[in-house]
């Protein structure tokens, strides 16, 4: 089928006729002038569009259809604008292909690709996509793809509708930079969103593999055939702010370095299997290698994770076994590790920290790496700090209670390799079990070694407990505390 092409010369010839509609084909009409050319499609039998005119505005009106076995729309000029309220569909290829800089696509209709929905190539940097409420973009492979080219920089994609791939990714950006703002639904058959360095994503909607759904009332998911071992969001570096739901069968978010902020309404879940705890998936997974679009690979840099919402996986937060970067975690939400480990850092992990505040809840062990690590307990609500143990790992590790003094300690058991503490706070009693921590700091006072800390609490007396383990328990509240501990599930 022949393609429609508007050349610069043709656009100039339209200047004197701009008051009249000039037929381009059976369904699309050219207009405007040389500086502001337009093409408006209103029928259902429009021929394919292949146009390199700069500043061209293409409008596919509601009810109009551009359907082709091959490629219905290809735009190669600079500063072009495609406004789709109708249907653009390719049977076997890309529905829309862009090759010029600063292309903008607004979609309130349907874009359906036999291969890809929207594909950017060559010098198509500065791309903007607004998929409006009610807008739908479908494809067999990537629904939206920016090809692997360092020129394809700084795309901005805002989704208020549905972007979905049956077999591939909803959005794939292979160049540096780029921003995705999702207020609607992104779904895919493999990694739902994949990007490279300096990437920004803000999610207020749903990002999930096909077949995965989240029940907010019960904090559970259903899986009706999602592809195994696929991430919800994967990118090399940048920032993710999540207010919505992100679901993956491998990792919820897979990242090398940067910042992940899971806000109070945010849910990040890996549905991976506990039968494979090493590869079963983490809510947030940290890779050991930073892989840029341009330049050599190198060890990943620092990562900050702020959780105010809900993160779950075989591990809520995990790092690859050879990871060495510095990890900073702030938690005032819920971290749940279905394997019994909530946070697992690599043995060679650099100096890392975990700060607890507010309604922090941790289900599963916290295992630090080999650096000099810091566990900070701030202004938390009452109850257990963890239902398992904080393990500092190797290195010179410190526990700091920022809002408490040494006199806040009400109970202490010093075991062979574990210390169990109970403390009184303004919000009520808190408790926690600690392993491999050598320093203890209260408020702004100097940190105490474990030996100094043990000597500073009220005189301890050996007390027999079930299984005959000789533990020491402080005189303050000792017997009552012991009864509570031995009765704990």
HELIX and SHEET records of a PDB file:
HELIX    1   1 UNK A    8  UNK A   13  1                                   6    
HELIX    2   2 UNK A   15  UNK A   17  5                                   3    
HELIX    3   3 UNK A  274  UNK A  276  5                                   3    
HELIX    4   4 UNK A  406  UNK A  408  5                                   3    
HELIX    5   5 UNK A  450  UNK A  456  1                                   7    
HELIX    6   6 UNK A  466  UNK A  468  5                                   3    
HELIX    7   7 UNK A  478  UNK A  486  1                                   9    
SHEET    1   A19 UNK A   3  UNK A   4  0                                        
SHEET    2   A19 UNK A  48  UNK A  51  1                                        
SHEET    3   A19 UNK A  73  UNK A  75  1                                        
SHEET    4   A19 UNK A  96  UNK A  98  1                                        
SHEET    5   A19 UNK A 118  UNK A 120  1                                        
SHEET    6   A19 UNK A 144  UNK A 146  1                                        
SHEET    7   A19 UNK A 171  UNK A 173  1                                        
SHEET    8   A19 UNK A 193  UNK A 194  1                                        
SHEET    9   A19 UNK A 233  UNK A 242  1                                        
SHEET   10   A19 UNK A 199  UNK A 203  1                                        
SHEET   11   A19 UNK A 179  UNK A 182  1                                        
SHEET   12   A19 UNK A 156  UNK A 159  1                                        
SHEET   13   A19 UNK A 128  UNK A 131  1                                        
SHEET   14   A19 UNK A 104  UNK A 107  1                                        
SHEET   15   A19 UNK A  81  UNK A  84  1                                        
SHEET   16   A19 UNK A  57  UNK A  60  1                                        
SHEET   17   A19 UNK A  37  UNK A  41  1                                        
SHEET   18   A19 UNK A  28  UNK A  32 -1                                        
SHEET   19   A19 UNK A  22  UNK A  23 -1                                        
SHEET    1   B23 UNK A   3  UNK A   4  0                                        
SHEET    2   B23 UNK A  48  UNK A  51  1                                        
SHEET    3   B23 UNK A  73  UNK A  75  1                                        
SHEET    4   B23 UNK A  96  UNK A  98  1                                        
SHEET    5   B23 UNK A 118  UNK A 120  1                                        
SHEET    6   B23 UNK A 144  UNK A 146  1                                        
SHEET    7   B23 UNK A 171  UNK A 173  1                                        
SHEET    8   B23 UNK A 193  UNK A 194  1                                        
SHEET    9   B23 UNK A 233  UNK A 242  1                                        
SHEET   10   B23 UNK A 253  UNK A 262  1                                        
SHEET   11   B23 UNK A 282  UNK A 286  1                                        
SHEET   12   B23 UNK A 315  UNK A 319  1                                        
SHEET   13   B23 UNK A 334  UNK A 344  1                                        
SHEET   14   B23 UNK A 310  UNK A 313  1                                        
SHEET   15   B23 UNK A 267  UNK A 270  1                                        
SHEET   16   B23 UNK A 245  UNK A 248  1                                        
SHEET   17   B23 UNK A 206  UNK A 209  1                                        
SHEET   18   B23 UNK A 185  UNK A 188  1                                        
SHEET   19   B23 UNK A 162  UNK A 165  1                                        
SHEET   20   B23 UNK A 136  UNK A 139  1                                        
SHEET   21   B23 UNK A 110  UNK A 113  1                                        
SHEET   22   B23 UNK A  87  UNK A  90  1                                        
SHEET   23   B23 UNK A  65  UNK A  68  1                                        
SHEET    1   C17 UNK A   3  UNK A   4  0                                        
SHEET    2   C17 UNK A  48  UNK A  51  1                                        
SHEET    3   C17 UNK A  73  UNK A  75  1                                        
SHEET    4   C17 UNK A  96  UNK A  98  1                                        
SHEET    5   C17 UNK A 118  UNK A 120  1                                        
SHEET    6   C17 UNK A 144  UNK A 146  1                                        
SHEET    7   C17 UNK A 171  UNK A 173  1                                        
SHEET    8   C17 UNK A 193  UNK A 194  1                                        
SHEET    9   C17 UNK A 233  UNK A 242  1                                        
SHEET   10   C17 UNK A 253  UNK A 262  1                                        
SHEET   11   C17 UNK A 303  UNK A 307  1                                        
SHEET   12   C17 UNK A 327  UNK A 331  1                                        
SHEET   13   C17 UNK A 353  UNK A 358  1                                        
SHEET   14   C17 UNK A 374  UNK A 380  1                                        
SHEET   15   C17 UNK A 398  UNK A 401  1                                        
SHEET   16   C17 UNK A 439  UNK A 442  1                                        
SHEET   17   C17 UNK A 448  UNK A 449 -1                                        
SHEET    1   D17 UNK A   3  UNK A   4  0                                        
SHEET    2   D17 UNK A  48  UNK A  51  1                                        
SHEET    3   D17 UNK A  73  UNK A  75  1                                        
SHEET    4   D17 UNK A  96  UNK A  98  1                                        
SHEET    5   D17 UNK A 118  UNK A 120  1                                        
SHEET    6   D17 UNK A 144  UNK A 146  1                                        
SHEET    7   D17 UNK A 171  UNK A 173  1                                        
SHEET    8   D17 UNK A 193  UNK A 194  1                                        
SHEET    9   D17 UNK A 233  UNK A 242  1                                        
SHEET   10   D17 UNK A 253  UNK A 262  1                                        
SHEET   11   D17 UNK A 282  UNK A 286  1                                        
SHEET   12   D17 UNK A 315  UNK A 319  1                                        
SHEET   13   D17 UNK A 334  UNK A 344  1                                        
SHEET   14   D17 UNK A 361  UNK A 367  1                                        
SHEET   15   D17 UNK A 390  UNK A 391  1                                        
SHEET   16   D17 UNK A 428  UNK A 435  1                                        
SHEET   17   D17 UNK A 383  UNK A 384  1                                        
SHEET    1   E20 UNK A   3  UNK A   4  0                                        
SHEET    2   E20 UNK A  48  UNK A  51  1                                        
SHEET    3   E20 UNK A  73  UNK A  75  1                                        
SHEET    4   E20 UNK A  96  UNK A  98  1                                        
SHEET    5   E20 UNK A 118  UNK A 120  1                                        
SHEET    6   E20 UNK A 144  UNK A 146  1                                        
SHEET    7   E20 UNK A 171  UNK A 173  1                                        
SHEET    8   E20 UNK A 193  UNK A 194  1                                        
SHEET    9   E20 UNK A 233  UNK A 242  1                                        
SHEET   10   E20 UNK A 253  UNK A 262  1                                        
SHEET   11   E20 UNK A 282  UNK A 286  1                                        
SHEET   12   E20 UNK A 315  UNK A 319  1                                        
SHEET   13   E20 UNK A 334  UNK A 344  1                                        
SHEET   14   E20 UNK A 361  UNK A 367  1                                        
SHEET   15   E20 UNK A 390  UNK A 391  1                                        
SHEET   16   E20 UNK A 428  UNK A 435  1                                        
SHEET   17   E20 UNK A 419  UNK A 425 -1                                        
SHEET   18   E20 UNK A 409  UNK A 414 -1                                        
SHEET   19   E20 UNK A 471  UNK A 474 -1                                        
SHEET   20   E20 UNK A 460  UNK A 463 -1                                        
SHEET    1   F 2 UNK A 212  UNK A 215  0                                        
SHEET    2   F 2 UNK A 220  UNK A 223 -1                                        
SHEET    1   G 2 UNK A 289  UNK A 290  0                                        
SHEET    2   G 2 UNK A 298  UNK A 299 -1                                        
END                                                                             
